[in-house]
């Protein structure tokens, strides 16, 4: 697979910092370097850091580790964290990544922007599901306004429809899209997962049409039942087409802003050059904390802790499903999510979600997000997203009851 | 001053997330929100954090503050930190910023990239000093390869030369550059400060030619003598032309990746929209830590602490200057820096710095950075940068002695 010619022009000329050329001399015995421009660690603010985690572990950072956490670091990753993340990916996805296949990001969201920077000229297009995650649309819209929509159903992105769309573009001689954007698990806002058959079909399509795939998977481990994880697109990919984004926002803490991208070394190399020129690197302080946590807690125990946290979401999901069955009128389509934090309601065409919120939100005192926010084309006007992440089961029950009333009032 | 028409096309269509429209309903009593997609704080990793600072302060973060630090936050800034930073800017620069004039970044370096994203089409140009900071060149090169060089001398960017260059461009009917990039204090690599007269002249020029100014000032507080701070360009600016970048990398710790941009509300608004679409926001965890530190240490005591740290750099600078006077042959130009971490040596034209390092680095065991790394046009081939930040006074003395030997060997 040829990668280079896919990059947008702006991303083609990037080369590593010339100062890095000098690093080869650094290890020579007796060398005095007046080269490095880093500030002196003796001036850094921290003496020591103690963190107690809810899972019971605690971490004490001082001395050499604290200096590493406080100093500038490599643009790809803190070495210790990279090693932990490679092993984490092996553990959860059975995927072996080399050192040049992983880059730590300011949250996986940064990966959406970097893909956009690297690949999207203003006349390029991206394949997205309808509906899709608005944060991804915002990132892609930083460089293009062209989207190709593929319908989403209870099995995720409709790959049969995708084939038809691509065949038509090809027949018309139009340029093919740069990549397929997929949220394989706990789709935000759709609340659906891509079925096993469609995962394989999607990769076959990508191969047939020579497309890249951007796998955005923040809800992978927010499981709401006991089924095993489905294979990731990355794990099924034999051709290096999948760039995968992993997040710690839902399984550790979102405020840290840490996630990582992994995939084809040539693409990851461009991610690293982008980091170097745009923000140098992700906070080494945050990377050290995550590294210390992962190495002290261990994979199995981390997974157990995540599972325990998922009970909260599972209880809330159950409360929402029960309330939906009890309170919503007939004719509302929805899916029962097996991962994530969202349910998506499609109402009959006559309903306008934005107007409903404007007319009844204050009176009925319930907020859902009108579907238009999740459309790349001003569609989904008759849809609503409900989140069950931040509310109690009681609030969920009452909230959905009010939503039912809102639908009835709207006629 | 008209701002909107200056933006690159890609930055013109950005609008805030449509979901934010719903925030107005959130404060209504009894409202149940199924809108927010944030993860539940009960699942977050942290129980408590204790930090001891070298300056003596200590900080304990738990409960509500820890939840804030762990959760997603606003794209512009953690509210408490923004307030601290406004007050910090007032304290050190006598500049009053409104809430809509400041945005916290993943290090001030991110501001270089954002300015580039917002303003630089591929046919636009930027004014830079020759030499200049290569990290800025890398950020600007993300979108354009066109630079207009202005010579640097012991008083900083040569504003008389700048006027000539701009007059010539105007006379030829060529498009004016988008902004002037300036490092006013402790210039990296030049080791010079912009003189008071030139600061005013630069702003007059910006006004005459209707240009924006990007003031990148990470070394402002790394003072190597007892002179008072010079007024920042921002403090002298009456027309809202200056976008200022402040860094905590040299006065707190670089590994955290935190800095901020401040300036014209219309530009800062675009910075915030960029943050929203590219990485959501700077780590709230890091923002909370900096906020807790600033509020517990107080401005005066923070300044004293920085001054104490500067003694290290001052001692090292003195050692380097003494060694330069003792060991370098005649005919080498240099400036004695009053801020920062760098000295810049211009050797006679016959010397080629890259070749010198290749020929003599291993033998003489000293590394300096060849000047070409700091040129936007392949210039500065006869220059070298020496940093005095990471080495002892003894190493500096010996390193410069070896550099002198290298120059002599090179004939």
Boltz contact constraints between the chains, C-beta under 6 A:
constraints:
  - contact:
      token1: [A, 18]
      token2: [B, 373]
      max_distance: 6.0
  - contact:
      token1: [A, 19]
      token2: [B, 369]
      max_distance: 6.0
  - contact:
      token1: [A, 19]
      token2: [B, 373]
      max_distance: 6.0
  - contact:
      token1: [A, 22]
      token2: [B, 367]
      max_distance: 6.0
  - contact:
      token1: [A, 25]
      token2: [B, 361]
      max_distance: 6.0
  - contact:
      token1: [A, 25]
      token2: [B, 367]
      max_distance: 6.0
  - contact:
      token1: [A, 30]
      token2: [B, 365]
      max_distance: 6.0
  - contact:
      token1: [A, 31]
      token2: [B, 365]
      max_distance: 6.0
  - contact:
      token1: [A, 32]
      token2: [B, 366]
      max_distance: 6.0
  - contact:
      token1: [A, 32]
      token2: [B, 395]
      max_distance: 6.0
  - contact:
      token1: [A, 32]
      token2: [B, 399]
      max_distance: 6.0
  - contact:
      token1: [A, 33]
      token2: [B, 367]
      max_distance: 6.0
  - contact:
      token1: [A, 34]
      token2: [B, 368]
      max_distance: 6.0
  - contact:
      token1: [A, 34]
      token2: [B, 386]
      max_distance: 6.0
  - contact:
      token1: [A, 34]
      token2: [B, 387]
      max_distance: 6.0
  - contact:
      token1: [A, 34]
      token2: [B, 399]
      max_distance: 6.0
  - contact:
      token1: [A, 35]
      token2: [B, 367]
      max_distance: 6.0
  - contact:
      token1: [A, 35]
      token2: [B, 369]
      max_distance: 6.0
  - contact:
      token1: [A, 36]
      token2: [B, 390]
      max_distance: 6.0
  - contact:
      token1: [A, 37]
      token2: [B, 387]
      max_distance: 6.0
  - contact:
      token1: [A, 38]
      token2: [B, 390]
      max_distance: 6.0
  - contact:
      token1: [A, 39]
      token2: [B, 250]
      max_distance: 6.0
  - contact:
      token1: [A, 39]
      token2: [B, 389]
      max_distance: 6.0
  - contact:
      token1: [A, 40]
      token2: [B, 312]
      max_distance: 6.0
  - contact:
      token1: [A, 40]
      token2: [B, 389]
      max_distance: 6.0
  - contact:
      token1: [A, 40]
      token2: [B, 390]
      max_distance: 6.0
  - contact:
      token1: [A, 43]
      token2: [B, 309]
      max_distance: 6.0
  - contact:
      token1: [A, 44]
      token2: [B, 253]
      max_distance: 6.0
  - contact:
      token1: [A, 45]
      token2: [B, 53]
      max_distance: 6.0
  - contact:
      token1: [A, 45]
      token2: [B, 252]
      max_distance: 6.0
  - contact:
      token1: [A, 45]
      token2: [B, 253]
      max_distance: 6.0
  - contact:
      token1: [A, 47]
      token2: [B, 52]
      max_distance: 6.0
  - contact:
      token1: [A, 47]
      token2: [B, 54]
      max_distance: 6.0
  - contact:
      token1: [A, 48]
      token2: [B, 52]
      max_distance: 6.0
  - contact:
      token1: [A, 49]
      token2: [B, 51]
      max_distance: 6.0
  - contact:
      token1: [A, 50]
      token2: [B, 50]
      max_distance: 6.0
  - contact:
      token1: [A, 51]
      token2: [B, 49]
      max_distance: 6.0
  - contact:
      token1: [A, 52]
      token2: [B, 47]
      max_distance: 6.0
  - contact:
      token1: [A, 52]
      token2: [B, 48]
      max_distance: 6.0
  - contact:
      token1: [A, 53]
      token2: [B, 45]
      max_distance: 6.0
  - contact:
      token1: [A, 54]
      token2: [B, 47]
      max_distance: 6.0
  - contact:
      token1: [A, 69]
      token2: [B, 255]
      max_distance: 6.0
  - contact:
      token1: [A, 70]
      token2: [B, 253]
      max_distance: 6.0
  - contact:
      token1: [A, 70]
      token2: [B, 255]
      max_distance: 6.0
  - contact:
      token1: [A, 71]
      token2: [B, 255]
      max_distance: 6.0
  - contact:
      token1: [A, 72]
      token2: [B, 254]
      max_distance: 6.0
  - contact:
      token1: [A, 106]
      token2: [B, 106]
      max_distance: 6.0
  - contact:
      token1: [A, 106]
      token2: [B, 279]
      max_distance: 6.0
  - contact:
      token1: [A, 107]
      token2: [B, 279]
      max_distance: 6.0
  - contact:
      token1: [A, 109]
      token2: [B, 279]
      max_distance: 6.0
  - contact:
      token1: [A, 109]
      token2: [B, 280]
      max_distance: 6.0
  - contact:
      token1: [A, 110]
      token2: [B, 279]
      max_distance: 6.0
  - contact:
      token1: [A, 113]
      token2: [B, 278]
      max_distance: 6.0
  - contact:
      token1: [A, 138]
      token2: [B, 277]
      max_distance: 6.0
  - contact:
      token1: [A, 139]
      token2: [B, 277]
      max_distance: 6.0
  - contact:
      token1: [A, 142]
      token2: [B, 277]
      max_distance: 6.0
  - contact:
      token1: [A, 250]
      token2: [B, 39]
      max_distance: 6.0
  - contact:
      token1: [A, 252]
      token2: [B, 45]
      max_distance: 6.0
  - contact:
      token1: [A, 253]
      token2: [B, 44]
      max_distance: 6.0
  - contact:
      token1: [A, 253]
      token2: [B, 45]
      max_distance: 6.0
  - contact:
      token1: [A, 253]
      token2: [B, 70]
      max_distance: 6.0
  - contact:
      token1: [A, 254]
      token2: [B, 72]
      max_distance: 6.0
  - contact:
      token1: [A, 255]
      token2: [B, 69]
      max_distance: 6.0
  - contact:
      token1: [A, 255]
      token2: [B, 70]
      max_distance: 6.0
  - contact:
      token1: [A, 255]
      token2: [B, 71]
      max_distance: 6.0
  - contact:
      token1: [A, 255]
      token2: [B, 284]
      max_distance: 6.0
  - contact:
      token1: [A, 255]
      token2: [B, 285]
      max_distance: 6.0
  - contact:
      token1: [A, 256]
      token2: [B, 283]
      max_distance: 6.0
  - contact:
      token1: [A, 256]
      token2: [B, 285]
      max_distance: 6.0
  - contact:
      token1: [A, 257]
      token2: [B, 283]
      max_distance: 6.0
  - contact:
      token1: [A, 277]
      token2: [B, 138]
      max_distance: 6.0
  - contact:
      token1: [A, 277]
      token2: [B, 139]
      max_distance: 6.0
  - contact:
      token1: [A, 277]
      token2: [B, 142]
      max_distance: 6.0
  - contact:
      token1: [A, 278]
      token2: [B, 113]
      max_distance: 6.0
  - contact:
      token1: [A, 279]
      token2: [B, 106]
      max_distance: 6.0
  - contact:
      token1: [A, 279]
      token2: [B, 107]
      max_distance: 6.0
  - contact:
      token1: [A, 279]
      token2: [B, 109]
      max_distance: 6.0
  - contact:
      token1: [A, 279]
      token2: [B, 110]
      max_distance: 6.0
  - contact:
      token1: [A, 280]
      token2: [B, 109]
      max_distance: 6.0
  - contact:
      token1: [A, 283]
      token2: [B, 256]
      max_distance: 6.0
  - contact:
      token1: [A, 283]
      token2: [B, 257]
      max_distance: 6.0
  - contact:
      token1: [A, 283]
      token2: [B, 283]
      max_distance: 6.0
  - contact:
      token1: [A, 283]
      token2: [B, 286]
      max_distance: 6.0
  - contact:
      token1: [A, 284]
      token2: [B, 255]
      max_distance: 6.0
  - contact:
      token1: [A, 285]
      token2: [B, 255]
      max_distance: 6.0
  - contact:
      token1: [A, 285]
      token2: [B, 256]
      max_distance: 6.0
  - contact:
      token1: [A, 286]
      token2: [B, 283]
      max_distance: 6.0
  - contact:
      token1: [A, 309]
      token2: [B, 43]
      max_distance: 6.0
  - contact:
      token1: [A, 312]
      token2: [B, 40]
      max_distance: 6.0
  - contact:
      token1: [A, 361]
      token2: [B, 25]
      max_distance: 6.0
  - contact:
      token1: [A, 365]
      token2: [B, 30]
      max_distance: 6.0
  - contact:
      token1: [A, 365]
      token2: [B, 31]
      max_distance: 6.0
  - contact:
      token1: [A, 366]
      token2: [B, 32]
      max_distance: 6.0
  - contact:
      token1: [A, 367]
      token2: [B, 22]
      max_distance: 6.0
  - contact:
      token1: [A, 367]
      token2: [B, 25]
      max_distance: 6.0
  - contact:
      token1: [A, 367]
      token2: [B, 33]
      max_distance: 6.0
  - contact:
      token1: [A, 367]
      token2: [B, 35]
      max_distance: 6.0
  - contact:
      token1: [A, 368]
      token2: [B, 34]
      max_distance: 6.0
  - contact:
      token1: [A, 369]
      token2: [B, 19]
      max_distance: 6.0
  - contact:
      token1: [A, 369]
      token2: [B, 35]
      max_distance: 6.0
  - contact:
      token1: [A, 373]
      token2: [B, 18]
      max_distance: 6.0
  - contact:
      token1: [A, 373]
      token2: [B, 19]
      max_distance: 6.0
  - contact:
      token1: [A, 386]
      token2: [B, 34]
      max_distance: 6.0
  - contact:
      token1: [A, 387]
      token2: [B, 34]
      max_distance: 6.0
  - contact:
      token1: [A, 387]
      token2: [B, 37]
      max_distance: 6.0
  - contact:
      token1: [A, 389]
      token2: [B, 39]
      max_distance: 6.0
  - contact:
      token1: [A, 389]
      token2: [B, 40]
      max_distance: 6.0
  - contact:
      token1: [A, 390]
      token2: [B, 36]
      max_distance: 6.0
  - contact:
      token1: [A, 390]
      token2: [B, 38]
      max_distance: 6.0
  - contact:
      token1: [A, 390]
      token2: [B, 40]
      max_distance: 6.0
  - contact:
      token1: [A, 395]
      token2: [B, 32]
      max_distance: 6.0
  - contact:
      token1: [A, 399]
      token2: [B, 32]
      max_distance: 6.0
  - contact:
      token1: [A, 399]
      token2: [B, 34]
      max_distance: 6.0
